[in-house]
Amino acid sequence: MSTERPALAVTMAAATDIGTVREHNEDHVLVGDLDAGTLLEVTDGWSGQGQRGPFMVVCDGMGGVVGGVGARELAAKVMWREMKSTPLPRDAEVFARLLRRAARVANHDVFATARREPGLRGMGTTLSAAGIAGDRLVIATVGDSRAYILRAGALVQVTRDQSLQSALLAAGHSEGEAASAGGAILQALGVAPDVEPSLSVIELRAKDRILLCSDGLHGLVGDPALAVLMSEPATVVQGVKNLIAAARAAGGTDNITAIVCEVSGGGLEAPVDDDDLPRFREFDPQQEGDPALTSTSYVARRLAARIGLPTPSIPPSLPVTGQHAVVRSRVGIPLPPTNVPSAEAADSQNNLPGPARERLEKPRLTWMLYVVVAVVAGLLAWILGGR
């Protein structure tokens, strides 16, 4: 009798966009079919079935046009080369170890290339790479590219940012102080001899939508808007177009990359109820069994400690909602199939909070303040001049 699992059904799409400010796109997206061992073109959408599911990579390069592009393409290429040759692991911990090994090999190759060629010194890239083992999504993270899961209207971030801003917040600093850190990250692939990727393991449910994205998307579009834009009735193709369009409309100050993947079949169970949310679990490869899974990021804590940011405010274990908000969205907005959201959709979403809205509101207040100060100064000058 065959013990083969039912085939996993996947529908997905991906896109990368230069944005409205940058002259070059240093983001990179790669999607491969591990069953067939071939890369996929998913810009216009792709559907398929198999035992292993897709392998997805998002990289955000750094180090200038040559360095950033070289690092992100080499990292993605090596990740694919290493993972497509692996056996079919049904155990998520085995898959996580294979993913960690691939990330370290990619780091070695990017670092070695930079050392050989002086013009590439300092090049590096963030990494968000994900695959499916059995009924679990396994993600390797380096830097601040993110992964989310949208389940029954609830959006949950299932990775931890390896950024200075995230570390400051975890150490108890205010949001204002953390915002001053800008986009500084604590770790990048290829800038040091070795790297320590964070490994997330999340149990999937039927109809889950997975989002992998660069900070050019999540840094401009708040989580509530992400949830609405990639929710049904939008297809995965429409969802990607909506996300890219929203980031461009919010300023498009960075390159923008998104992969949206919906999974079903494969023995995946339906959510039990509205509280059956994705739960962040980080896998520690130095442990075995249950102790290897923790609900707080030991990698993020270790990186923060290296730069002198202890995190005593973080308890040993955090619930999934402790650091990253769960965003529920049951707004039945009919999202348009075009790249530009309709006026009705924009009006319906104009109260959604997010980084871009905060930036748009702050300059308006500053401008008004300057006007008031100028008027008062003019009146004082007129009064004093008349005496």
VOPAGU-2260 file (C-alpha; in pm, 1 decimal, decimal comma):
REM VOPAGU-2260
SITE   aa  ch    i         X         Y         Z
SITE  MET   A    0       0,0       0,0       0,0
SITE  SER   A    1     138,7     342,2     -96,6
SITE  THR   A    2     229,8     581,3     183,4
SITE  GLU   A    3     266,6     878,1     -47,4
SITE  ARG   A    4      94,6    1193,5      78,3
SITE  PRO   A    5    -183,9    1350,2    -127,3
SITE  ALA   A    6     -48,3    1602,7    -374,6
SITE  LEU   A    7      -8,7    1960,1    -255,9
SITE  ALA   A    8    -199,7    2205,7    -476,6
SITE  VAL   A    9     -37,4    2546,0    -522,1
SITE  THR   A   10    -144,2    2867,8    -694,8
SITE  MET   A   11     106,2    3150,6    -691,0
SITE  ALA   A   12     236,7    3469,8    -849,2
SITE  ALA   A   13     537,7    3696,2    -797,2
SITE  ALA   A   14     669,9    4030,9    -916,3
SITE  THR   A   15     956,1    4269,2    -854,1
SITE  ASP   A   16     939,2    4641,3    -932,5
SITE  ILE   A   17    1203,2    4915,0    -942,0
SITE  GLY   A   18     978,6    5159,9    -755,5
SITE  THR   A   19     959,7    5531,6    -836,4
SITE  VAL   A   20    1293,2    5660,1    -701,9
SITE  ARG   A   21    1572,3    5407,5    -756,7
SITE  GLU   A   22    1755,1    5386,9   -1089,6
SITE  HIS   A   23    1822,5    5013,2   -1061,2
SITE  ASN   A   24    1639,3    4716,9    -912,4
SITE  GLU   A   25    1857,0    4538,4    -655,7
SITE  ASP   A   26    1573,2    4307,3    -545,8
SITE  HIS   A   27    1549,4    3956,3    -684,8
SITE  VAL   A   28    1278,3    3690,6    -684,4
SITE  LEU   A   29    1321,9    3321,6    -763,1
SITE  VAL   A   30    1062,5    3043,3    -763,6
SITE  GLY   A   31    1142,4    2680,7    -841,1
SITE  ASP   A   32     951,8    2353,3    -864,3
SITE  LEU   A   33    1138,9    2109,0    -638,8
SITE  ASP   A   34     952,8    1809,3    -785,7
SITE  ALA   A   35    1063,0    1885,7   -1141,5
SITE  GLY   A   36    1389,7    2056,1   -1050,4
SITE  THR   A   37    1308,5    2351,8   -1276,9
SITE  LEU   A   38    1268,1    2724,7   -1226,7
SITE  LEU   A   39     920,9    2870,6   -1275,3
SITE  GLU   A   40     800,1    3185,6   -1446,1
SITE  VAL   A   41     517,5    3301,0   -1220,6
SITE  THR   A   42     471,4    3668,5   -1310,9
SITE  ASP   A   43     137,9    3589,9   -1476,8
SITE  GLY   A   44      51,7    3322,0   -1222,6
SITE  TRP   A   45     121,7    2950,9   -1194,5
SITE  SER   A   46     -74,0    2654,0   -1063,1
SITE  GLY   A   47      45,6    2300,4   -1004,7
SITE  GLN   A   48      43,0    1993,5    -787,6
SITE  GLY   A   49     322,8    1788,2    -637,6
SITE  GLN   A   50     472,0    1630,6    -329,6
SITE  ARG   A   51     718,3    1905,7    -242,6
SITE  GLY   A   52     561,1    2236,1    -334,7
SITE  PRO   A   53     751,5    2542,0    -457,5
SITE  PHE   A   54    1082,3    2679,8    -334,7
SITE  MET   A   55    1060,8    3059,1    -300,1
SITE  VAL   A   56    1338,9    3316,6    -257,3
SITE  VAL   A   57    1333,3    3695,1    -210,7
SITE  CYS   A   58    1663,5    3883,2    -190,7
SITE  ASP   A   59    1730,3    4255,3    -141,7
SITE  GLY   A   60    2086,9    4332,6    -250,7
SITE  MET   A   61    2319,7    4598,9    -115,4
SITE  GLY   A   62    2657,1    4735,0    -217,2
SITE  GLY   A   63    2578,1    4950,7    -517,9
SITE  VAL   A   64    2451,0    4860,2    -860,9
SITE  VAL   A   65    2716,7    4598,6    -936,0
SITE  GLY   A   66    2753,3    4462,2    -583,6
SITE  GLY   A   67    2386,2    4458,4    -491,8
SITE  VAL   A   68    2275,1    4295,6    -815,2
SITE  GLY   A   69    2562,1    4047,2    -804,4
SITE  ALA   A   70    2499,9    3947,7    -442,7
SITE  ARG   A   71    2125,9    3894,6    -474,8
SITE  GLU   A   72    2151,4    3694,9    -798,6
SITE  LEU   A   73    2437,2    3477,0    -672,1
SITE  ALA   A   74    2264,5    3411,9    -338,8
SITE  ALA   A   75    1937,5    3307,9    -505,1
SITE  LYS   A   76    2121,4    3091,4    -758,7
SITE  VAL   A   77    2317,8    2907,2    -490,0
SITE  MET   A   78    2009,2    2857,1    -270,6
SITE  TRP   A   79    1829,1    2695,9    -565,9
SITE  ARG   A   80    2130,2    2482,7    -662,5
SITE  GLU   A   81    2165,1    2347,9    -309,8
SITE  MET   A   82    1794,7    2285,1    -242,7
SITE  LYS   A   83    1688,7    2128,9    -574,7
SITE  SER   A   84    1937,4    1844,7    -524,7
SITE  THR   A   85    1810,3    1751,8    -178,1
SITE  PRO   A   86    1588,8    1445,8    -113,7
SITE  LEU   A   87    1220,2    1479,9     -29,8
SITE  PRO   A   88    1211,9    1544,2     347,4
SITE  ARG   A   89     879,1    1498,8     520,9
SITE  ASP   A   90    1025,1    1618,8     850,5
SITE  ALA   A   91    1025,9    1998,1     886,8
SITE  GLU   A   92    1335,9    1987,0    1108,8
SITE  VAL   A   93    1531,5    1802,7     839,8
SITE  PHE   A   94    1418,0    2055,0     579,6
SITE  ALA   A   95    1516,3    2339,8     813,8
SITE  ARG   A   96    1867,8    2200,2     850,9
SITE  LEU   A   97    1899,5    2166,0     472,5
SITE  LEU   A   98    1777,7    2524,2     429,7
SITE  ARG   A   99    2026,8    2648,8     689,8
SITE  ARG   A  100    2309,0    2467,4     513,2
SITE  ALA   A  101    2208,0    2619,5     177,4
SITE  ALA   A  102    2204,8    2970,2     328,2
SITE  ARG   A  103    2552,5    2921,1     473,9
SITE  VAL   A  104    2684,5    2793,7     139,7
SITE  ALA   A  105    2530,3    3095,9     -34,7
SITE  ASN   A  106    2688,7    3325,2     224,0
SITE  HIS   A  107    3028,9    3162,0     165,7
SITE  ASP   A  108    3005,0    3203,4    -212,0
SITE  VAL   A  109    2897,9    3569,7    -196,2
SITE  PHE   A  110    3165,2    3650,5      63,4
SITE  ALA   A  111    3437,3    3472,2    -135,7
SITE  THR   A  112    3336,1    3652,9    -455,1
SITE  ALA   A  113    3357,0    3989,8    -280,2
SITE  ARG   A  114    3705,2    3909,2    -147,8
SITE  ARG   A  115    3830,7    3805,2    -493,4
SITE  GLU   A  116    3707,9    4120,7    -666,8
SITE  PRO   A  117    3794,9    4451,6    -494,4
SITE  GLY   A  118    3515,0    4634,7    -675,2
SITE  LEU   A  119    3260,6    4413,7    -500,7
SITE  ARG   A  120    3384,2    4461,8    -144,0
SITE  GLY   A  121    3094,0    4515,9      94,1
SITE  MET   A  122    2830,4    4359,5    -125,9
SITE  GLY   A  123    2560,4    4157,8      46,7
SITE  THR   A  124    2192,2    4077,4      45,2
SITE  THR   A  125    1899,0    4001,0     268,7
SITE  LEU   A  126    1737,9    3661,4     228,2
SITE  SER   A  127    1392,5    3518,0     274,7
SITE  ALA   A  128    1377,1    3160,3     143,9
SITE  ALA   A  129    1086,4    2923,2     201,5
SITE  GLY   A  130     975,4    2571,0     118,4
SITE  ILE   A  131     715,5    2320,4     237,4
SITE  ALA   A  132     786,1    1996,2     423,2
SITE  GLY   A  133     473,9    1789,0     481,7
SITE  ASP   A  134     217,3    2028,0     629,3
SITE  ARG   A  135     470,0    2286,1     748,9
SITE  LEU   A  136     618,9    2598,3     594,2
SITE  VAL   A  137     990,3    2638,4     667,0
SITE  ILE   A  138    1156,1    2979,4     620,4
SITE  ALA   A  139    1517,1    3095,5     642,2
SITE  THR   A  140    1559,4    3466,9     715,3
SITE  VAL   A  141    1867,1    3690,4     702,1
SITE  GLY   A  142    1809,5    4065,4     738,7
SITE  ASP   A  143    1467,9    4230,2     714,9
SITE  SER   A  144    1287,1    4067,5     423,8
SITE  ARG   A  145     969,6    3917,2     569,6
SITE  ALA   A  146     721,0    3632,9     544,6
SITE  TYR   A  147     352,1    3648,5     641,3
SITE  ILE   A  148      62,3    3404,6     639,1
SITE  LEU   A  149    -293,0    3517,8     567,5
SITE  ARG   A  150    -546,6    3275,0     713,9
SITE  ALA   A  151    -922,4    3329,4     713,9
SITE  GLY   A  152    -882,4    3707,3     716,9
SITE  ALA   A  153    -598,0    3718,3     973,2
SITE  LEU   A  154    -248,0    3828,7     869,8
SITE  VAL   A  155      42,9    3706,7    1084,8
SITE  GLN   A  156     409,9    3789,2    1039,3
SITE  VAL   A  157     596,7    3460,3    1082,7
SITE  THR   A  158     954,7    3590,3    1072,9
SITE  ARG   A  159    1152,7    3822,5    1300,9
SITE  ASP   A  160    1330,9    4123,9    1154,2
SITE  GLN   A  161    1707,1    4120,3    1206,5
SITE  SER   A  162    1712,5    4499,7    1212,8
SITE  LEU   A  163    1833,1    4768,0    1450,7
SITE  GLN   A  164    1482,3    4911,4    1470,5
SITE  SER   A  165    1337,9    4575,9    1580,1
SITE  ALA   A  166    1619,6    4528,5    1833,3
SITE  LEU   A  167    1561,0    4873,0    1987,6
SITE  LEU   A  168    1190,0    4803,4    2026,4
SITE  ALA   A  169    1263,9    4468,0    2186,7
SITE  ALA   A  170    1506,1    4638,2    2428,0
SITE  GLY   A  171    1229,2    4869,0    2549,7
SITE  HIS   A  172    1302,9    5183,3    2348,1
SITE  SER   A  173    1018,4    5398,5    2220,3
SITE  GLU   A  174     890,1    5377,6    1864,1
SITE  GLY   A  175    1036,7    5722,6    1798,6
SITE  GLU   A  176    1382,2    5614,4    1910,9
SITE  ALA   A  177    1356,1    5295,8    1709,6
SITE  ALA   A  178    1247,6    5486,7    1399,3
SITE  SER   A  179    1571,7    5687,2    1413,2
SITE  ALA   A  180    1757,4    5366,7    1326,2
SITE  GLY   A  181    1622,3    5385,4     971,6
SITE  GLY   A  182    1671,0    5070,9     767,4
SITE  ALA   A  183    1989,5    4947,2     936,9
SITE  ILE   A  184    2004,3    4568,8     962,0
SITE  LEU   A  185    2204,8    4356,1    1205,5
SITE  GLN   A  186    2302,1    4084,5     958,8
SITE  ALA   A  187    2327,9    4036,0     584,0
SITE  LEU   A  188    2424,0    3741,6     371,0
SITE  GLY   A  189    2774,6    3769,6     222,3
SITE  VAL   A  190    2932,6    4041,5     438,9
SITE  ALA   A  191    3101,5    3806,9     688,9
SITE  PRO   A  192    3264,3    3462,1     666,5
SITE  ASP   A  193    2956,1    3294,6     816,2
SITE  VAL   A  194    2590,3    3374,1     872,6
SITE  GLU   A  195    2324,5    3259,1    1117,4
SITE  PRO   A  196    1984,2    3245,0     948,3
SITE  SER   A  197    1667,6    3242,7    1154,9
SITE  LEU   A  198    1455,7    2935,6    1080,9
SITE  SER   A  199    1077,4    2960,7    1116,4
SITE  VAL   A  200     854,4    2651,1    1115,0
SITE  ILE   A  201     478,6    2709,7    1081,1
SITE  GLU   A  202     195,7    2458,8    1051,0
SITE  LEU   A  203     -11,5    2530,3     741,1
SITE  ARG   A  204    -386,4    2510,9     689,3
SITE  ALA   A  205    -585,7    2467,2     370,1
SITE  LYS   A  206    -629,5    2793,9     175,2
SITE  ASP   A  207    -345,3    2971,2     358,5
SITE  ARG   A  208    -188,2    3250,3     155,6
SITE  ILE   A  209     186,8    3293,3     203,4
SITE  LEU   A  210     352,5    3630,4     139,0
SITE  LEU   A  211     728,9    3675,6     100,9
SITE  CYS   A  212     838,6    4034,9      46,8
SITE  SER   A  213    1123,8    4282,9      65,4
SITE  ASP   A  214    1122,6    4589,4     291,6
SITE  GLY   A  215    1030,4    4800,9     -10,2
SITE  LEU   A  216     679,6    4660,9      37,3
SITE  HIS   A  217     633,4    4611,7     410,9
SITE  GLY   A  218     824,2    4932,8     490,0
SITE  LEU   A  219     571,8    5144,4     299,6
SITE  VAL   A  220     245,2    4951,2     325,6
SITE  GLY   A  221     114,6    4876,9     674,9
SITE  ASP   A  222       4,2    4527,0     773,4
SITE  PRO   A  223    -369,3    4611,6     768,0
SITE  ALA   A  224    -338,7    4721,1     405,2
SITE  LEU   A  225    -131,1    4414,0     316,6
SITE  ALA   A  226    -411,4    4196,2     452,9
SITE  VAL   A  227    -681,2    4371,3     251,6
SITE  LEU   A  228    -484,6    4387,5     -73,7
SITE  MET   A  229    -398,9    4016,2     -85,9
SITE  SER   A  230    -732,4    3883,9      44,1
SITE  GLU   A  231   -1009,9    3728,2    -159,6
SITE  PRO   A  232   -1188,0    3809,9    -381,6
SITE  ALA   A  233    -851,5    3905,9    -532,2
SITE  THR   A  234    -668,1    3617,5    -698,2
SITE  VAL   A  235    -300,5    3567,1    -614,8
SITE  VAL   A  236    -207,9    3746,1    -939,7
SITE  GLN   A  237    -433,3    4039,9    -856,5
SITE  GLY   A  238    -300,6    4036,3    -499,7
SITE  VAL   A  239      60,1    4078,7    -616,8
SITE  LYS   A  240     -40,1    4358,6    -854,3
SITE  ASN   A  241    -231,9    4533,2    -577,6
SITE  LEU   A  242      62,8    4510,9    -337,3
SITE  ILE   A  243     309,7    4651,5    -590,5
SITE  ALA   A  244      69,7    4930,3    -687,8
SITE  ALA   A  245      11,3    5023,3    -322,9
SITE  ALA   A  246     384,1    5049,4    -248,5
SITE  ARG   A  247     436,9    5266,4    -556,7
SITE  ALA   A  248     141,8    5486,0    -458,7
SITE  ALA   A  249     293,1    5524,2    -109,9
SITE  GLY   A  250     609,3    5672,9    -258,7
SITE  GLY   A  251     791,7    5373,8    -405,3
SITE  THR   A  252    1114,2    5487,3    -239,2
SITE  ASP   A  253    1270,8    5141,2    -259,1
SITE  ASN   A  254    1259,3    4839,4    -488,2
SITE  ILE   A  255     943,9    4633,3    -429,7
SITE  THR   A  256     917,0    4253,8    -439,8
SITE  ALA   A  257     633,2    4017,8    -346,3
SITE  ILE   A  258     547,5    3648,5    -378,7
SITE  VAL   A  259     193,8    3535,7    -295,3
SITE  CYS   A  260     131,6    3160,0    -275,4
SITE  GLU   A  261    -195,1    2984,3    -185,6
SITE  VAL   A  262    -179,5    2621,8     -71,3
SITE  SER   A  263    -440,5    2347,3     -40,9
SITE  GLY   A  264    -458,7    1968,4     -68,4
SITE  GLY   A  265    -161,7    1769,1      56,5
SITE  GLY   A  266    -358,7    1657,7     358,2
SITE  LEU   A  267    -380,7    2015,7     488,0
SITE  GLU   A  268    -664,4    2062,4     734,9
SITE  ALA   A  269    -904,8    2354,2     733,1
SITE  PRO   A  270    -871,3    2606,2    1019,4
SITE  VAL   A  271   -1058,1    2481,6    1326,1
SITE  ASP   A  272   -1199,4    2827,2    1406,9
SITE  ASP   A  273   -1110,8    3197,2    1390,9
SITE  ASP   A  274    -856,4    3150,8    1668,7
SITE  ASP   A  275    -666,4    2881,4    1479,0
SITE  LEU   A  276    -398,7    3129,5    1369,7
SITE  PRO   A  277     -48,7    3067,1    1236,8
SITE  ARG   A  278     197,9    3040,4    1526,0
SITE  PHE   A  279     555,4    3161,8    1489,4
SITE  ARG   A  280     807,9    2898,1    1591,6
SITE  GLU   A  281    1182,0    2938,5    1548,5
SITE  PHE   A  282    1384,4    2621,1    1502,7
SITE  ASP   A  283    1715,7    2598,2    1688,9
SITE  PRO   A  284    1940,5    2352,5    1500,4
SITE  GLN   A  285    2151,6    2305,8    1813,2
SITE  GLN   A  286    1858,8    2130,9    1983,4
SITE  GLU   A  287    1649,9    1821,5    1911,6
SITE  GLY   A  288    1276,7    1755,4    1942,1
SITE  ASP   A  289    1044,8    1993,9    2125,3
SITE  PRO   A  290    1327,9    2201,1    2284,0
SITE  ALA   A  291    1437,7    2292,6    1929,6
SITE  LEU   A  292    1120,3    2496,3    1874,3
SITE  THR   A  293    1085,2    2826,9    2056,0
SITE  SER   A  294     832,1    3108,8    2032,0
SITE  THR   A  295    1096,8    3379,8    2055,9
SITE  SER   A  296    1393,2    3439,0    1826,7
SITE  TYR   A  297    1721,5    3328,1    1977,7
SITE  VAL   A  298    1900,2    3456,0    1663,5
SITE  ALA   A  299    1755,1    3807,6    1695,5
SITE  ARG   A  300    1844,6    3818,8    2064,7
SITE  ARG   A  301    2199,9    3706,1    1996,0
SITE  LEU   A  302    2247,6    3961,8    1717,8
SITE  ALA   A  303    2117,0    4240,0    1941,3
SITE  ALA   A  304    2352,3    4137,8    2224,2
SITE  ARG   A  305    2649,7    4163,5    1987,4
SITE  ILE   A  306    2592,0    4536,0    1944,1
SITE  GLY   A  307    2529,6    4593,7    2314,7
SITE  LEU   A  308    2149,9    4580,5    2317,7
SITE  PRO   A  309    2042,5    4338,2    2589,7
SITE  THR   A  310    1676,2    4242,2    2579,6
SITE  PRO   A  311    1572,7    4180,2    2940,0
SITE  SER   A  312    1223,7    4303,0    2858,9
SITE  ILE   A  313    1166,2    3996,3    2640,5
SITE  PRO   A  314    1046,1    3697,0    2841,4
SITE  PRO   A  315    1185,7    3351,9    2757,5
SITE  SER   A  316     874,5    3275,1    2556,4
SITE  LEU   A  317     648,1    3506,9    2359,0
SITE  PRO   A  318     303,4    3430,9    2221,3
SITE  VAL   A  319     273,7    3482,4    1848,4
SITE  THR   A  320      93,7    3813,5    1901,0
SITE  GLY   A  321     354,1    3942,6    2145,7
SITE  GLN   A  322     584,4    4113,5    1899,7
SITE  HIS   A  323     404,7    4117,7    1565,6
SITE  ALA   A  324      42,4    4213,5    1543,7
SITE  VAL   A  325    -220,2    3979,4    1412,2
SITE  VAL   A  326    -427,5    4183,4    1170,3
SITE  ARG   A  327    -780,8    4071,5    1097,9
SITE  SER   A  328    -942,1    4184,8     776,9
SITE  ARG   A  329   -1289,2    4081,1     676,1
SITE  VAL   A  330   -1349,8    4382,4     454,8
SITE  GLY   A  331   -1519,1    4263,0     138,2
SITE  ILE   A  332   -1356,4    4518,1     -90,5
SITE  PRO   A  333   -1379,2    4416,0    -459,0
SITE  LEU   A  334   -1017,8    4470,8    -556,8
SITE  PRO   A  335    -953,2    4569,9    -919,3
SITE  PRO   A  336    -758,6    4348,1   -1160,8
SITE  THR   A  337    -545,3    4642,1   -1276,3
SITE  ASN   A  338    -221,4    4777,3   -1133,3
SITE  VAL   A  339    -388,6    5089,0    -994,9
SITE  PRO   A  340    -650,5    5053,7    -718,4
SITE  SER   A  341    -987,4    5203,7    -802,9
SITE  ALA   A  342   -1109,6    5521,2    -637,5
SITE  GLU   A  343   -1370,1    5321,2    -444,3
SITE  ALA   A  344   -1104,8    5086,8    -306,3
SITE  ALA   A  345    -880,1    5379,0    -218,2
SITE  ASP   A  346   -1163,0    5556,0     -35,5
SITE  SER   A  347   -1245,3    5239,6     155,9
SITE  GLN   A  348    -881,6    5195,2     261,4
SITE  ASN   A  349    -786,6    5554,0     339,5
SITE  ASN   A  350    -806,3    5499,5     714,5
SITE  LEU   A  351    -572,3    5199,5     718,0
SITE  PRO   A  352    -266,7    5282,1     929,5
SITE  GLY   A  353      82,2    5230,7     794,4
SITE  PRO   A  354     432,7    5376,8     764,7
SITE  ALA   A  355     353,7    5561,0     443,9
SITE  ARG   A  356      46,4    5731,6     589,8
SITE  GLU   A  357     248,2    5846,4     892,1
SITE  ARG   A  358     513,0    5995,9     665,4
SITE  LEU   A  359     250,5    6169,9     454,5
SITE  GLU   A  360      86,2    6322,9     759,8
SITE  LYS   A  361     403,6    6443,6     932,3
SITE  PRO   A  362     530,9    6674,3     653,2
SITE  ARG   A  363     189,4    6839,2     636,7
SITE  LEU   A  364     207,2    6930,2    1005,5
SITE  THR   A  365     566,5    7050,4     970,9
SITE  TRP   A  366     472,8    7274,4     676,3
SITE  MET   A  367     187,9    7431,7     872,3
SITE  LEU   A  368     421,6    7495,4    1165,4
SITE  TYR   A  369     668,7    7675,2     937,4
SITE  VAL   A  370     389,3    7896,1     802,8
SITE  VAL   A  371     277,1    7994,7    1153,4
SITE  VAL   A  372     633,8    8072,2    1261,8
SITE  ALA   A  373     692,7    8282,0     948,6
SITE  VAL   A  374     373,2    8484,5    1002,9
SITE  VAL   A  375     456,9    8552,9    1368,1
SITE  ALA   A  376     813,3    8652,9    1277,9
SITE  GLY   A  377     683,5    8890,8    1009,4
SITE  LEU   A  378     443,2    9057,8    1250,5
SITE  LEU   A  379     716,6    9106,2    1510,8
SITE  ALA   A  380     947,5    9255,2    1249,6
SITE  TRP   A  381     676,4    9496,5    1133,3
SITE  ILE   A  382     593,5    9603,9    1489,6
SITE  LEU   A  383     957,2    9650,4    1589,0
SITE  GLY   A  384    1037,8    9828,9    1264,3
SITE  GLY   A  385     760,1   10078,4    1319,2
SITE  ARG   A  386     892,6   10190,0    1657,6
